[in-house]
Amino acid sequence: LRLYLSGKKCTFLSSVEGDWTYLRINFYVPGSSLGRNEGNIFPNPDATFVKEITYRASNLKAPGDPTVPSTNLQNAFRIIKEVQKRYKTREAEEKEKEGIVKQDSLVINLNRSNPKLKDLYIRPNIAQKRMQGSLEAHTNGFRFTSVRGDKVDILYNNIKHSLFQPCDGEMIIVLHFHLKNAIMFGKKRHTDVQFYTEVGEITTDLGKHQHMHDRDDLYAEQMEREMRHKLKSAFKNFIEKVETLTKEQLEFEVPFRDLGFQGAPYRSTCLLQPTSSSLCNTTEWPPFVVTLDEVELVHFERVQFHLKNFDVVIVYKDYSKKVTMINAVPVNSLDPIKEWLNSCDIKYTEGVQSLNWTKIMKTIVDDPEGFFEQGGWSFLDPESEGEGAEDDSESGEDETFNPSADESEAEVEDSDEDYDSESEDSDYSASLGSEEESGKDWDELEEEARKADKESHYEDAEETSSAKRKGRSSAPPPSAKKKRRH
């Protein structure tokens, strides 16, 4: 019996029911759902298929048997699961290795005066627990060696951005390398590797009940300041030696903290800082690095007066690459970001709505020529230049008629006055006509008014008398009647 231990064509289930242990093997047959991208794996769907096989073993030990019969079935299930796990791990590693560019071998410089930094941590971690190690510069690349003996090599010609994040305002000091081609270590591929060390206490013990001016606290602050200065000097010395060794082919960039702004490229908000060739954040993990030469357009979404935040969309020159979103950027950072983009000669647009960029980029990739024939990115501009030109022409025409505006206003006022006088005359004549048509003089009108007053007075008297009668009927009857005297 041939079984597919990969788990793609069969599943294994083990259960204990009463005195028996069952091992069930479920096979995929025509009609079973394999997944979204599996397709039809049955070359002959009209053949006879086995859907399920069940093995059973007793949990009761018979007299004379050395072991329980179900033990063999349980061992078989355990071995099957171990083989499946190893197979899936090997398959995942092979998938990670796909597309990996083979790197040159590192040329080791045996000179002891090589630039070297000690007591560094690496991110991402080589193992589950982070380990310290040393970073050493050689002839054509760096080598990080952990205390356990693990080695990670980074070649100079594979580095796209080398960033140095000082410890000013940060709790760590970082050397970050953004790579051109991914490298493999820790059984995964990585395009961002950084080496850092902690400057101060990242966590604070709240159980300490000490005075703010305690000598121990003041001494600790002084020691932290000295450590910051010492680490900064050591890292700068290392960078200078590396740049001299590589004849300035490798240059480290320092982010401009004054131009930084808050944003959330991933789940958490962080400080994004520009450099001369990138926009980056290296203190948080995962890091964020965008190469400015690869950017074609920056679009600001949800830019409205009543909102405190807006979103930034970065569109790359390679339209097949997914756009980058930076969420929750404060509105007060909009103008500084625009000034920075102008200095970098990067086009930007803004709008009040969020767009479906997946659909937009798919449309561009399917027909890029048709997209630009229809105006390209002009649909992102709230007002095109043509409309602005038409508005200017209309405003110019309005200005040419300004000299006669006073005369037209005077004519309008005169016509309004004529209309008001005519309406008053028509109302007065209409009232006279109605009185003449009635044919009644003042005496008749006074007589009608007198009769109306009498009728209203009579109605009021009837209402008061009816109210009195209702009050008597609602009053309780007397307890005894008085007898009349004869």
C-alpha positions in Angstrom: 0.0 0.0 0.0 1.5 3.3 -1.1 0.7 6.3 1.2 1.4 9.9 0.5 3.0 11.1 3.8 3.0 14.7 2.6 -0.6 15.1 3.7 -1.7 16.3 0.3 -3.5 13.2 -0.8 -4.4 11.5 2.5 -4.9 12.3 6.2 -4.1 10.2 9.3 -6.3 10.2 12.4 -5.9 8.2 15.6 -8.5 7.7 18.3 -9.3 5.5 21.3 -12.8 4.2 21.6 -13.5 1.9 24.5 -11.2 -1.1 24.4 -9.9 -0.4 20.9 -7.5 2.0 19.2 -8.3 3.0 15.7 -6.0 4.4 13.0 -8.0 5.9 10.1 -6.5 6.9 6.8 -8.7 9.2 4.7 -7.9 9.5 1.0 -8.8 12.2 -1.4 -11.2 11.1 -4.0 -13.0 12.9 -6.9 -15.3 15.5 -5.3 -13.0 16.2 -2.4 -11.7 19.8 -1.9 -8.0 20.0 -2.0 -7.4 23.7 -2.0 -7.6 26.8 -4.1 -4.6 26.1 -6.4 -4.5 22.3 -6.4 -6.6 21.7 -9.5 -7.6 18.2 -10.7 -5.0 15.6 -9.6 -7.0 12.6 -10.8 -5.9 11.5 -14.3 -8.6 8.9 -14.5 -11.6 10.1 -12.4 -13.8 7.2 -13.6 -11.7 4.6 -11.8 -12.6 2.9 -8.5 -11.2 4.8 -5.5 -10.7 3.8 -1.9 -12.0 6.6 0.3 -11.0 5.3 3.8 -9.0 2.6 5.5 -9.3 1.8 9.2 -6.9 -0.2 11.3 -8.0 -1.5 14.8 -6.0 -2.9 17.7 -7.1 -3.9 21.2 -6.1 -2.0 24.3 -6.4 -5.1 26.5 -3.3 -7.2 27.2 -3.9 -10.9 26.6 -2.3 -13.5 28.8 1.2 -14.3 27.5 1.6 -11.2 25.3 4.6 -9.0 26.2 2.9 -5.7 25.2 -0.6 -4.3 24.5 -1.5 -4.8 20.8 -2.5 -1.2 20.4 1.1 0.0 21.2 2.3 -0.9 17.7 -0.6 1.1 16.1 0.3 4.1 18.3 4.0 3.9 17.4 3.1 3.7 13.7 1.0 6.9 14.0 3.8 8.7 15.8 6.4 7.7 13.2 4.0 8.9 10.4 3.6 12.3 12.0 7.4 12.7 12.5 8.0 11.8 8.8 5.3 14.3 7.8 6.9 17.0 9.9 10.4 16.5 8.4 9.0 16.4 4.9 7.1 19.7 5.4 10.2 21.3 6.9 12.4 20.3 4.0 9.8 21.4 1.5 9.6 24.9 3.2 13.4 25.2 3.1 13.4 24.4 -0.6 10.7 27.0 -1.2 12.7 29.6 0.7 15.8 28.8 -1.4 13.9 29.4 -4.7 15.1 32.6 -6.3 18.1 33.0 -4.0 21.1 34.5 -5.9 24.3 32.7 -5.2 26.7 35.0 -3.4 30.5 35.1 -3.8 32.7 33.5 -1.2 33.9 35.8 1.6 37.6 36.6 1.4 38.9 36.4 4.9 41.5 39.0 5.9 43.8 37.4 8.5 45.1 40.7 9.7 44.2 41.3 13.3 43.7 45.0 12.8 40.4 44.5 10.9 37.6 46.8 12.0 35.6 44.9 14.6 32.6 45.5 16.9 31.9 43.2 19.9 28.9 42.4 22.1 26.3 42.9 19.3 22.9 41.3 18.7 21.7 40.3 15.3 18.1 40.7 14.0 16.5 38.5 12.8 17.7 36.0 15.3 19.8 33.0 14.2 18.2 30.8 16.8 15.1 31.0 19.0 17.0 32.9 21.6 19.0 36.0 20.8 22.8 35.6 21.1 25.6 38.0 21.3 28.5 38.0 18.8 31.0 40.1 17.0 30.9 41.9 13.6 34.2 42.0 11.6 34.9 43.6 8.3 37.0 41.6 5.8 38.2 42.2 2.3 34.9 41.9 0.4 32.3 41.7 3.2 31.2 41.5 6.8 31.1 38.3 9.0 29.0 38.0 12.1 30.1 35.3 14.5 27.9 34.4 17.4 29.2 33.0 20.8 27.8 29.6 19.7 29.8 29.6 16.5 27.0 30.5 14.0 28.2 32.7 11.1 26.4 35.1 8.8 28.3 36.7 5.8 27.2 39.9 4.1 29.1 41.0 1.0 29.7 44.6 0.2 28.4 44.3 -3.4 25.1 42.9 -2.1 24.3 45.9 0.1 21.8 48.5 -1.2 21.6 50.7 1.8 23.9 50.8 4.9 22.3 52.8 7.7 23.7 54.0 11.0 21.1 54.9 13.6 22.7 56.7 16.5 21.4 56.3 20.0 20.2 59.9 20.3 16.6 59.7 21.6 16.7 55.9 21.2 17.3 52.9 23.5 19.5 51.0 21.0 22.2 51.9 18.5 21.9 50.1 15.2 23.9 49.2 12.0 21.3 48.2 9.4 22.0 46.6 6.0 19.2 46.6 3.3 20.3 44.0 0.8 19.9 43.8 -3.0 19.4 40.0 -3.0 18.1 38.0 -0.1 20.4 35.7 1.9 19.7 32.5 3.9 20.3 32.0 7.6 18.1 30.5 10.3 16.4 28.4 7.5 14.8 31.6 6.1 15.5 34.3 3.5 16.1 37.8 4.6 16.7 41.1 2.8 17.2 43.2 6.0 19.9 42.4 8.6 20.8 44.6 11.5 23.3 44.6 14.3 22.5 46.5 17.5 23.3 46.8 21.2 21.2 48.2 24.0 22.2 51.6 25.4 20.0 51.7 28.6 17.3 49.8 30.4 14.5 49.2 28.0 12.3 48.0 30.9 11.8 49.8 34.2 11.3 48.1 37.5 8.2 49.7 39.0 8.8 48.0 42.3 11.6 50.4 43.3 10.3 52.9 45.8 13.2 55.3 45.7 13.4 59.1 45.7 13.9 60.8 42.4 17.1 62.5 43.7 18.5 59.2 45.0 22.3 58.8 44.5 21.9 55.5 42.9 19.5 56.9 40.2 21.8 59.9 39.6 24.8 57.5 39.3 22.9 55.3 36.9 21.9 58.2 34.7 25.6 59.4 34.6 26.7 55.9 33.7 24.1 55.7 30.9 25.3 59.0 29.4 28.9 57.8 29.5 27.9 54.5 27.9 26.0 56.3 25.1 29.0 58.5 24.4 31.3 55.4 24.4 29.1 53.4 22.1 28.6 56.2 19.7 32.4 56.8 19.5 33.0 53.0 18.9 30.4 52.8 16.1 31.7 55.9 14.4 35.3 54.6 14.6 34.1 51.3 13.1 32.3 53.1 10.2 35.3 55.3 9.4 37.6 52.3 9.2 35.1 50.3 7.0 34.7 53.2 4.6 38.5 53.5 4.4 38.9 49.8 3.9 36.4 49.8 1.0 37.8 53.0 -0.4 34.4 54.7 0.2 32.6 52.2 -2.0 30.4 51.5 1.0 29.1 54.6 2.8 26.9 54.6 5.8 23.9 57.0 5.9 22.6 58.7 9.0 18.8 59.4 9.1 17.7 63.1 9.4 15.7 63.1 12.7 14.5 66.7 12.2 12.6 65.6 9.0 11.1 62.5 10.6 7.3 62.0 11.0 5.1 59.5 12.8 3.4 56.8 10.8 2.3 53.2 10.9 3.8 51.2 7.9 2.9 48.0 9.8 0.8 47.4 12.9 2.5 49.9 15.2 3.3 53.6 14.9 7.0 54.5 14.6 9.2 57.4 13.7 10.0 57.4 9.9 13.2 59.3 9.1 14.5 60.2 5.6 18.1 59.7 4.5 19.8 61.0 1.4 18.6 58.0 -0.6 15.8 56.3 1.4 13.0 56.6 4.0 13.6 54.2 6.9 12.8 53.1 10.4 15.4 50.7 11.9 14.7 50.8 15.6 11.4 48.8 15.4 11.1 45.3 14.0 10.2 44.6 11.2 12.3 47.4 9.7 11.0 49.8 7.1 13.2 50.8 4.2 12.1 52.5 0.9 14.5 53.4 -1.8 13.7 56.9 -3.2 15.1 56.2 -6.6 12.5 53.4 -7.1 9.6 55.7 -6.2 7.5 57.2 -9.0 4.6 58.8 -7.1 3.4 59.6 -3.6 -0.3 60.0 -3.0 -1.9 61.3 0.2 -5.3 59.8 1.0 -8.0 61.0 3.4 -6.8 64.6 3.5 -9.7 66.4 5.1 -10.0 69.3 7.5 -12.0 67.4 10.1 -9.6 64.5 10.2 -6.4 64.4 12.4 -4.6 61.8 10.3 -4.1 60.9 6.7 -2.5 58.0 4.8 0.5 57.9 2.5 0.7 55.6 -0.6 4.0 55.0 -2.3 3.8 53.9 -5.9 7.0 52.4 -7.4 8.4 52.6 -10.9 8.1 48.9 -11.1 4.3 48.6 -11.4 4.3 44.9 -10.7 5.6 45.7 -7.2 2.9 46.2 -4.5 2.4 49.7 -3.3 3.5 50.7 0.2 1.0 52.1 2.7 1.8 54.3 5.6 -1.2 54.8 7.8 -2.1 57.3 10.6 0.2 60.2 9.7 -0.6 63.4 11.6 -2.0 66.2 9.6 0.6 68.7 10.9 3.2 66.6 9.1 1.6 67.1 5.6 3.4 70.3 4.7 6.9 69.2 5.9 6.5 65.9 3.9 5.5 67.9 0.8 8.6 70.1 1.2 10.8 67.1 1.6 9.3 65.4 -1.5 9.9 68.6 -3.5 13.5 68.6 -2.5 13.8 65.0 -3.7 12.0 65.8 -7.0 9.3 63.3 -6.3 5.8 64.0 -7.6 2.9 63.9 -5.1 -0.9 64.2 -5.2 -3.6 64.2 -2.6 -7.3 63.3 -2.3 -10.1 62.9 0.2 -10.9 59.2 -0.5 -9.2 55.9 -0.1 -8.6 54.1 -3.4 -8.5 50.4 -4.3 -4.8 50.3 -5.3 -4.8 46.6 -6.0 -7.3 47.1 -8.8 -5.6 50.3 -10.0 -2.2 48.6 -10.3 -3.7 45.5 -12.0 -5.3 47.8 -14.6 -2.0 49.5 -15.2 0.0 46.3 -15.5 -2.6 44.8 -18.0 -2.5 47.8 -20.3 0.2 50.4 -19.4 0.1 52.1 -22.8 -3.7 52.6 -22.6 -3.4 53.9 -19.1 -1.1 56.7 -20.1 -3.0 57.5 -23.2 -6.0 58.1 -21.0 -4.1 60.6 -18.9 -2.0 58.5 -16.6 -1.9 59.7 -13.0 -4.0 62.8 -13.8 -7.1 61.1 -12.3 -5.4 61.6 -8.9 -5.3 65.4 -9.3 -8.5 67.1 -7.9 -8.2 69.9 -10.5 -6.5 69.5 -13.9 -4.5 72.3 -15.5 -7.1 72.6 -18.3 -9.9 73.4 -15.9 -7.7 76.0 -14.3 -7.0 77.6 -17.6 -10.8 77.8 -18.4 -11.4 79.3 -15.0 -8.8 82.0 -15.7 -10.3 82.8 -19.1 -13.8 83.1 -17.5 -12.5 85.4 -14.7 -10.8 87.5 -17.4 -14.0 87.9 -19.3 -15.8 89.0 -16.1 -13.2 91.6 -15.4 -13.7 93.1 -18.9 -17.3 93.9 -18.1 -16.6 95.6 -14.7 -16.8 99.2 -16.0 -20.5 98.8 -16.8 -21.3 97.0 -13.6 -22.3 100.2 -11.8 -24.7 101.2 -14.6 -26.4 97.7 -14.6 -26.8 97.9 -10.8 -28.5 101.3 -11.1 -30.8 100.0 -13.8 -31.7 97.1 -11.6 -32.5 99.4 -8.6 -34.7 101.6 -10.8 -36.6 98.6 -12.1 -37.1 97.3 -8.6 -38.5 100.7 -7.5 -40.9 100.8 -10.5 -42.0 97.2 -9.7 -42.7 98.1 -6.0 -44.8 101.2 -6.9 -46.7 99.2 -9.5 -47.4 96.4 -7.0 -48.6 98.9 -4.4 -51.0 100.6 -6.9 -52.4 97.2 -8.0 -53.0 96.2 -4.4 -54.8 99.5 -3.5 -57.0 99.2 -6.6 -57.8 95.6 -5.9 -59.0 96.5 -2.4 -61.2 99.3 -3.7 -62.7 97.0 -6.3 -63.6 94.5 -3.7 -65.4 97.1 -1.5 -67.3 98.4 -4.5 -68.4 95.0 -5.6 -69.8 94.3 -2.1 -72.3 97.2 -2.4 -72.6 97.7 1.4 -72.3 101.1 3.2 -71.0 101.8 6.7 -74.4 101.7 8.4 -75.0 98.1 7.1 -71.5 97.0 8.2 -72.1 98.4 11.7 -75.4 96.6 12.0 -73.8 93.3 11.0 -71.1 93.8 13.6 -73.7 94.6 16.3 -75.6 91.3 15.5 -72.4 89.4 15.6 -71.6 90.7 19.1 -75.0 89.8 20.4 -74.7 86.2 19.0 -71.3 85.8 20.6 -72.6 87.1 24.0 -75.6 84.7 23.8 -73.3 81.7 23.1 -71.1 82.7 26.1 -74.2 82.9 28.4 -75.3 79.4 27.3 -71.9 77.9 28.0 -71.8 79.4 31.6 -75.4 78.1 32.4 -74.6 74.6 31.1 -71.4 74.5 33.2 -73.5 75.4 36.3 -76.0 72.7 35.6 -73.2 70.1 35.3 -71.7 71.3 38.6 -75.1 70.7 40.4 -75.5 67.3 38.9 -72.1 66.2 39.9 -72.5 67.5 43.5 -73.5 64.7 46.1 -77.2 64.6 47.2 -78.2 66.0 50.7 -78.3 63.5 53.6 -81.8 64.6 54.8 -84.6 66.9 53.4 -86.2 69.6 55.7 -89.9 69.3 56.3 -92.1 72.2 55.5 -94.2 73.8 58.3 -98.0 74.0 57.8 
